[in-house]
Amino acid sequence: MSAVANPVRGEASLRVAGEMLVLRPSFAALVAAEGELGPLFALVERAAEGRLALGEMVALFWHCLCDRPAGLTREGLGEAVAAQGLTAAMPALRLLLGQIMAGR
């Protein structure tokens, strides 16, 4: 079942295996991402400089993912992002990075 992102809540959509997933940059999700990836401001800086690694993007998506579909693994999410190309993931990444910087 595909979900619909609510941009008012700062949510982004990401299509994986034909299903729309919702990414929500909640406090808990961002704390978890920061615990793994380091300071979020540095993450945003790396992204702005074009130095954000694919693994970092997938980690941010994984931590912000709402209602993970049964059977979806982090590796599977990474494979899906790589298979569809980085351009397809950019709108979701931009929205999440904007929310990190702007807050709600």
ROVO-542212 format. One record per atom (N, C-alpha, C): atom name; x, y, z. Coordinates in Angstrom, 1 decimal, always signed. Example, Ala and Ser with C-alpha at 12.3 -4.5 7.8 and 13.67 -1.06 7.14 Angstrom:
2
+------+--------+--------+--------+
| nuza |     xx |     yy |     zz |
+------+--------+--------+--------+
|    N |  +13.2 |   -5.7 |   +7.8 |
|   CA |  +12.3 |   -4.5 |   +7.8 |
|    C |  +13.2 |   -3.3 |   +7.8 |
|    N |  +12.8 |   -2.2 |   +7.1 |
|   CA |  +13.7 |   -1.1 |   +7.1 |
|    C |  +12.9 |   +0.0 |   +7.9 |
+------+--------+--------+--------+
END
This chain:
104
+------+--------+--------+--------+
| nuza |     xx |     yy |     zz |
+------+--------+--------+--------+
|    N |   +0.8 |   -1.2 |   +0.0 |
|   CA |   +0.0 |   +0.0 |   +0.0 |
|    C |   +0.9 |   +1.2 |   +0.0 |
|    N |   +0.7 |   +2.1 |   -0.9 |
|   CA |   +1.5 |   +3.3 |   -1.0 |
|    C |   +0.9 |   +4.4 |   -0.1 |
|    N |   +1.8 |   +5.1 |   +0.5 |
|   CA |   +1.5 |   +6.2 |   +1.4 |
|    C |   +1.7 |   +7.5 |   +0.7 |
|    N |   +1.1 |   +8.6 |   +1.2 |
|   CA |   +1.2 |   +9.9 |   +0.7 |
|    C |   +1.9 |  +10.8 |   +1.7 |
|    N |   +3.0 |  +11.4 |   +1.2 |
|   CA |   +3.7 |  +12.3 |   +2.1 |
|    C |   +2.9 |  +13.6 |   +2.3 |
|    N |   +3.1 |  +14.2 |   +3.5 |
|   CA |   +2.5 |  +15.4 |   +3.8 |
|    C |   +3.5 |  +16.5 |   +3.9 |
|    N |   +3.7 |  +17.4 |   +2.9 |
|   CA |   +4.7 |  +18.4 |   +2.9 |
|    C |   +4.6 |  +19.3 |   +4.1 |
|    N |   +3.4 |  +19.5 |   +4.6 |
|   CA |   +3.3 |  +20.4 |   +5.8 |
|    C |   +4.0 |  +19.9 |   +7.0 |
|    N |   +4.1 |  +18.6 |   +7.1 |
|   CA |   +4.8 |  +17.9 |   +8.2 |
|    C |   +6.3 |  +17.8 |   +7.8 |
|    N |   +6.7 |  +18.2 |   +6.7 |
|   CA |   +8.1 |  +18.1 |   +6.3 |
|    C |   +8.4 |  +16.7 |   +5.7 |
|    N |   +7.4 |  +16.0 |   +5.3 |
|   CA |   +7.6 |  +14.7 |   +4.7 |
|    C |   +8.0 |  +14.7 |   +3.3 |
|    N |   +8.7 |  +13.7 |   +2.8 |
|   CA |   +9.1 |  +13.5 |   +1.4 |
|    C |   +8.6 |  +12.1 |   +1.0 |
|    N |   +8.5 |  +12.0 |   -0.3 |
|   CA |   +8.1 |  +10.7 |   -0.9 |
|    C |   +9.3 |  +10.1 |   -1.6 |
|    N |   +9.4 |   +8.8 |   -1.6 |
|   CA |  +10.4 |   +8.1 |   -2.3 |
|    C |   +9.8 |   +6.8 |   -2.8 |
|    N |  +10.0 |   +6.6 |   -4.2 |
|   CA |   +9.4 |   +5.4 |   -4.8 |
|    C |  +10.5 |   +4.2 |   -4.7 |
|    N |  +10.0 |   +3.1 |   -4.1 |
|   CA |  +10.9 |   +1.9 |   -4.0 |
|    C |  +10.1 |   +0.7 |   -4.4 |
|    N |  +10.6 |   +0.0 |   -5.4 |
|   CA |   +9.9 |   -1.2 |   -6.0 |
|    C |   +8.5 |   -0.9 |   -6.3 |
|    N |   +8.2 |   +0.2 |   -6.9 |
|   CA |   +6.8 |   +0.6 |   -7.3 |
|    C |   +5.9 |   +1.1 |   -6.2 |
|    N |   +6.5 |   +1.2 |   -5.0 |
|   CA |   +5.7 |   +1.7 |   -3.9 |
|    C |   +6.2 |   +3.0 |   -3.4 |
|    N |   +5.3 |   +3.9 |   -3.1 |
|   CA |   +5.7 |   +5.2 |   -2.6 |
|    C |   +5.8 |   +5.1 |   -1.1 |
|    N |   +7.0 |   +5.4 |   -0.6 |
|   CA |   +7.3 |   +5.4 |   +0.8 |
|    C |   +7.4 |   +6.9 |   +1.3 |
|    N |   +7.1 |   +7.0 |   +2.6 |
|   CA |   +7.1 |   +8.4 |   +3.2 |
|    C |   +8.4 |   +8.5 |   +4.1 |
|    N |   +9.1 |   +9.6 |   +3.9 |
|   CA |  +10.2 |   +9.9 |   +4.8 |
|    C |   +9.8 |  +11.1 |   +5.6 |
|    N |  +10.0 |  +10.9 |   +7.0 |
|   CA |   +9.6 |  +11.9 |   +7.9 |
|    C |  +10.8 |  +12.3 |   +8.8 |
|    N |  +11.3 |  +13.5 |   +8.7 |
|   CA |  +12.5 |  +13.9 |   +9.5 |
|    C |  +12.1 |  +14.3 |  +10.9 |
|    N |  +11.6 |  +13.3 |  +11.7 |
|   CA |  +11.2 |  +13.5 |  +13.1 |
|    C |  +12.5 |  +13.7 |  +13.9 |
|    N |  +12.3 |  +14.2 |  +15.1 |
|   CA |  +13.4 |  +14.4 |  +16.0 |
|    C |  +14.1 |  +13.1 |  +16.2 |
|    N |  +13.3 |  +12.1 |  +16.5 |
|   CA |  +13.9 |  +10.7 |  +16.8 |
|    C |  +14.7 |  +10.2 |  +15.6 |
|    N |  +14.1 |  +10.4 |  +14.4 |
|   CA |  +14.8 |   +9.9 |  +13.2 |
|    C |  +16.1 |  +10.7 |  +13.0 |
|    N |  +16.1 |  +12.0 |  +13.2 |
|   CA |  +17.3 |  +12.8 |  +13.0 |
|    C |  +18.4 |  +12.5 |  +14.0 |
|    N |  +18.0 |  +12.2 |  +15.2 |
|   CA |  +18.9 |  +11.9 |  +16.3 |
|    C |  +19.6 |  +10.6 |  +15.9 |
|    N |  +18.8 |   +9.6 |  +15.4 |
|   CA |  +19.4 |   +8.3 |  +15.0 |
|    C |  +20.3 |   +8.5 |  +13.9 |
|    N |  +19.9 |   +9.3 |  +12.9 |
|   CA |  +20.8 |   +9.5 |  +11.7 |
|    C |  +22.1 |  +10.2 |  +12.2 |
|    N |  +22.0 |  +11.2 |  +13.1 |
|   CA |  +23.1 |  +11.9 |  +13.5 |
|    C |  +24.1 |  +11.0 |  +14.3 |
|    N |  +23.5 |  +10.1 |  +15.1 |
|   CA |  +24.3 |   +9.1 |  +15.8 |
|    C |  +25.1 |   +8.2 |  +14.9 |
|    N |  +24.6 |   +7.9 |  +13.7 |
|   CA |  +25.4 |   +7.1 |  +12.8 |
|    C |  +26.3 |   +7.9 |  +11.9 |
|    N |  +25.8 |   +9.1 |  +11.4 |
|   CA |  +26.4 |   +9.8 |  +10.4 |
|    C |  +27.3 |  +11.0 |  +10.9 |
|    N |  +27.1 |  +11.3 |  +12.1 |
|   CA |  +27.8 |  +12.5 |  +12.6 |
|    C |  +26.9 |  +13.7 |  +12.6 |
|    N |  +27.4 |  +14.9 |  +12.9 |
|   CA |  +26.6 |  +16.1 |  +12.9 |
|    C |  +25.8 |  +16.4 |  +11.6 |
|    N |  +24.6 |  +16.7 |  +11.8 |
|   CA |  +23.7 |  +16.9 |  +10.6 |
|    C |  +24.2 |  +18.1 |   +9.8 |
|    N |  +24.7 |  +19.1 |  +10.5 |
|   CA |  +25.1 |  +20.3 |   +9.7 |
|    C |  +26.3 |  +19.9 |   +8.8 |
|    N |  +27.2 |  +19.1 |   +9.2 |
|   CA |  +28.3 |  +18.6 |   +8.4 |
|    C |  +27.7 |  +17.8 |   +7.2 |
|    N |  +26.7 |  +17.0 |   +7.5 |
|   CA |  +26.0 |  +16.2 |   +6.4 |
|    C |  +25.5 |  +17.1 |   +5.3 |
|    N |  +24.8 |  +18.2 |   +5.8 |
|   CA |  +24.3 |  +19.2 |   +4.8 |
|    C |  +25.4 |  +19.8 |   +4.0 |
|    N |  +26.5 |  +20.2 |   +4.7 |
|   CA |  +27.6 |  +20.8 |   +4.0 |
|    C |  +28.2 |  +19.9 |   +3.0 |
|    N |  +28.3 |  +18.6 |   +3.3 |
|   CA |  +28.9 |  +17.6 |   +2.4 |
|    C |  +27.9 |  +17.5 |   +1.2 |
|    N |  +26.6 |  +17.5 |   +1.4 |
|   CA |  +25.7 |  +17.4 |   +0.3 |
|    C |  +25.8 |  +18.7 |   -0.6 |
|    N |  +25.9 |  +19.8 |   +0.0 |
|   CA |  +26.0 |  +21.1 |   -0.7 |
|    C |  +27.3 |  +21.1 |   -1.6 |
|    N |  +28.3 |  +20.5 |   -1.1 |
|   CA |  +29.6 |  +20.4 |   -1.8 |
|    C |  +29.7 |  +19.2 |   -2.8 |
|    N |  +28.6 |  +18.5 |   -2.9 |
|   CA |  +28.6 |  +17.3 |   -3.8 |
|    C |  +29.4 |  +16.1 |   -3.3 |
|    N |  +29.6 |  +16.1 |   -1.9 |
|   CA |  +30.4 |  +15.0 |   -1.3 |
|    C |  +29.6 |  +14.1 |   -0.5 |
|    N |  +28.3 |  +14.1 |   -0.6 |
|   CA |  +27.5 |  +13.2 |   +0.2 |
|    C |  +27.6 |  +11.8 |   -0.5 |
|    N |  +28.0 |  +10.8 |   +0.3 |
|   CA |  +28.1 |   +9.4 |   -0.2 |
|    C |  +26.7 |   +8.8 |   -0.3 |
|    N |  +26.6 |   +7.8 |   -1.2 |
|   CA |  +25.4 |   +7.1 |   -1.4 |
|    C |  +25.0 |   +6.4 |   -0.1 |
|    N |  +25.9 |   +5.8 |   +0.6 |
|   CA |  +25.6 |   +5.2 |   +1.9 |
|    C |  +25.0 |   +6.2 |   +2.9 |
|    N |  +25.5 |   +7.4 |   +2.9 |
|   CA |  +25.0 |   +8.4 |   +3.8 |
|    C |  +23.6 |   +8.8 |   +3.4 |
|    N |  +23.3 |   +8.9 |   +2.2 |
|   CA |  +21.9 |   +9.3 |   +1.7 |
|    C |  +21.0 |   +8.1 |   +2.1 |
|    N |  +21.4 |   +6.9 |   +1.9 |
|   CA |  +20.5 |   +5.8 |   +2.2 |
|    C |  +20.3 |   +5.7 |   +3.7 |
|    N |  +21.4 |   +6.0 |   +4.5 |
|   CA |  +21.2 |   +6.0 |   +6.0 |
|    C |  +20.2 |   +7.0 |   +6.4 |
|    N |  +20.3 |   +8.2 |   +5.9 |
|   CA |  +19.3 |   +9.3 |   +6.2 |
|    C |  +17.9 |   +8.8 |   +5.9 |
|    N |  +17.7 |   +8.3 |   +4.7 |
|   CA |  +16.4 |   +7.8 |   +4.2 |
|    C |  +15.9 |   +6.7 |   +5.2 |
|    N |  +16.8 |   +5.8 |   +5.5 |
|   CA |  +16.4 |   +4.6 |   +6.4 |
|    C |  +15.9 |   +5.1 |   +7.7 |
|    N |  +16.6 |   +6.1 |   +8.3 |
|   CA |  +16.2 |   +6.5 |   +9.6 |
|    C |  +14.9 |   +7.4 |   +9.6 |
|    N |  +14.7 |   +8.0 |   +8.4 |
|   CA |  +13.5 |   +8.8 |   +8.3 |
|    C |  +12.3 |   +8.1 |   +7.7 |
|    N |  +12.5 |   +6.8 |   +7.4 |
|   CA |  +11.4 |   +6.0 |   +6.8 |
|    C |  +10.3 |   +5.7 |   +7.7 |
|    N |   +9.1 |   +6.0 |   +7.3 |
|   CA |   +7.9 |   +5.7 |   +8.2 |
|    C |   +7.3 |   +4.4 |   +7.7 |
|    N |   +6.8 |   +3.7 |   +8.6 |
|   CA |   +6.0 |   +2.5 |   +8.2 |
|    C |   +6.8 |   +1.6 |   +7.1 |
|    N |   +7.9 |   +1.1 |   +7.5 |
|   CA |   +8.7 |   +0.3 |   +6.6 |
|    C |   +7.9 |   -0.9 |   +6.1 |
|    N |   +7.8 |   -1.1 |   +4.8 |
|   CA |   +7.1 |   -2.3 |   +4.3 |
|    C |   +7.8 |   -3.6 |   +4.8 |
|    N |   +7.0 |   -4.6 |   +5.1 |
|   CA |   +7.5 |   -5.9 |   +5.5 |
|    C |   +8.5 |   -6.4 |   +4.5 |
|    N |   +9.6 |   -6.8 |   +5.0 |
|   CA |  +10.7 |   -7.4 |   +4.1 |
|    C |  +11.6 |   -6.4 |   +3.5 |
|    N |  +11.4 |   -5.1 |   +3.7 |
|   CA |  +12.3 |   -4.1 |   +3.2 |
|    C |  +13.5 |   -4.0 |   +4.1 |
|    N |  +14.7 |   -4.2 |   +3.6 |
|   CA |  +15.9 |   -4.1 |   +4.4 |
|    C |  +16.6 |   -2.8 |   +4.0 |
|    N |  +17.6 |   -2.4 |   +4.8 |
|   CA |  +18.3 |   -1.2 |   +4.5 |
|    C |  +19.1 |   -1.5 |   +3.2 |
|    N |  +19.7 |   -2.7 |   +3.0 |
|   CA |  +20.4 |   -3.0 |   +1.8 |
|    C |  +19.4 |   -2.9 |   +0.6 |
|    N |  +18.2 |   -3.4 |   +0.8 |
|   CA |  +17.2 |   -3.4 |   -0.3 |
|    C |  +16.8 |   -1.9 |   -0.6 |
|    N |  +16.7 |   -1.1 |   +0.4 |
|   CA |  +16.5 |   +0.3 |   +0.1 |
|    C |  +17.7 |   +0.9 |   -0.7 |
|    N |  +18.9 |   +0.6 |   -0.3 |
|   CA |  +20.0 |   +1.1 |   -1.0 |
|    C |  +20.1 |   +0.6 |   -2.4 |
|    N |  +19.8 |   -0.6 |   -2.6 |
|   CA |  +19.8 |   -1.2 |   -4.0 |
|    C |  +18.7 |   -0.5 |   -4.8 |
|    N |  +17.6 |   -0.2 |   -4.3 |
|   CA |  +16.5 |   +0.5 |   -5.0 |
|    C |  +16.9 |   +1.9 |   -5.4 |
|    N |  +17.5 |   +2.6 |   -4.4 |
|   CA |  +18.0 |   +3.9 |   -4.7 |
|    C |  +19.0 |   +3.9 |   -5.8 |
|    N |  +20.0 |   +3.0 |   -5.8 |
|   CA |  +21.0 |   +2.9 |   -6.8 |
|    C |  +20.4 |   +2.5 |   -8.1 |
|    N |  +19.5 |   +1.6 |   -8.1 |
|   CA |  +18.9 |   +1.1 |   -9.4 |
|    C |  +18.1 |   +2.2 |  -10.1 |
|    N |  +17.4 |   +3.0 |   -9.4 |
|   CA |  +16.6 |   +4.1 |  -10.0 |
|    C |  +17.4 |   +5.3 |  -10.4 |
|    N |  +18.6 |   +5.4 |   -9.8 |
|   CA |  +19.5 |   +6.5 |  -10.1 |
|    C |  +19.3 |   +7.6 |   -9.1 |
|    N |  +20.4 |   +8.3 |   -8.9 |
|   CA |  +20.4 |   +9.3 |   -7.8 |
|    C |  +19.5 |  +10.5 |   -8.2 |
|    N |  +19.3 |  +10.8 |   -9.4 |
|   CA |  +18.4 |  +11.9 |   -9.8 |
|    C |  +17.0 |  +11.7 |   -9.3 |
|    N |  +16.5 |  +10.4 |   -9.3 |
|   CA |  +15.2 |  +10.1 |   -8.8 |
|    C |  +15.1 |  +10.3 |   -7.3 |
|    N |  +16.2 |  +10.2 |   -6.5 |
|   CA |  +16.2 |  +10.4 |   -5.1 |
|    C |  +16.4 |  +11.8 |   -4.7 |
|    N |  +16.9 |  +12.7 |   -5.6 |
|   CA |  +17.2 |  +14.0 |   -5.2 |
|    C |  +16.1 |  +14.9 |   -4.6 |
|    N |  +14.8 |  +14.8 |   -5.2 |
|   CA |  +13.8 |  +15.6 |   -4.5 |
|    C |  +13.6 |  +15.3 |   -3.1 |
|    N |  +13.6 |  +14.0 |   -2.7 |
|   CA |  +13.4 |  +13.6 |   -1.3 |
|    C |  +14.6 |  +14.1 |   -0.5 |
|    N |  +15.8 |  +13.9 |   -1.0 |
|   CA |  +17.0 |  +14.3 |   -0.3 |
|    C |  +17.0 |  +15.9 |   -0.1 |
|    N |  +16.6 |  +16.6 |   -1.1 |
|   CA |  +16.6 |  +18.1 |   -0.9 |
|    C |  +15.6 |  +18.5 |   +0.1 |
|    N |  +14.4 |  +17.8 |   +0.1 |
|   CA |  +13.4 |  +18.2 |   +1.1 |
|    C |  +13.9 |  +17.9 |   +2.5 |
|    N |  +14.5 |  +16.7 |   +2.7 |
|   CA |  +14.9 |  +16.3 |   +4.0 |
|    C |  +16.0 |  +17.3 |   +4.5 |
|    N |  +17.0 |  +17.6 |   +3.6 |
|   CA |  +18.1 |  +18.5 |   +4.0 |
|    C |  +17.5 |  +19.9 |   +4.3 |
|    N |  +16.6 |  +20.3 |   +3.5 |
|   CA |  +15.9 |  +21.6 |   +3.8 |
|    C |  +15.3 |  +21.6 |   +5.2 |
|    N |  +14.6 |  +20.5 |   +5.5 |
|   CA |  +14.0 |  +20.4 |   +6.8 |
|    C |  +15.0 |  +20.4 |   +8.0 |
|    N |  +16.1 |  +19.8 |   +7.7 |
|   CA |  +17.2 |  +19.8 |   +8.7 |
|    C |  +17.6 |  +21.2 |   +9.0 |
|    N |  +17.8 |  +22.0 |   +8.0 |
|   CA |  +18.3 |  +23.3 |   +8.1 |
|    C |  +17.3 |  +24.3 |   +8.7 |
|    N |  +16.0 |  +24.1 |   +8.2 |
|   CA |  +15.0 |  +25.1 |   +8.6 |
|    C |  +14.2 |  +24.7 |   +9.8 |
|    N |  +14.1 |  +23.4 |  +10.1 |
|   CA |  +13.3 |  +23.0 |  +11.2 |
|    C |  +11.8 |  +23.2 |  +10.9 |
|    N |  +11.0 |  +23.0 |  +11.9 |
|   CA |   +9.6 |  +23.1 |  +11.7 |
|    C |   +9.0 |  +24.0 |  +12.8 |
+------+--------+--------+--------+
END
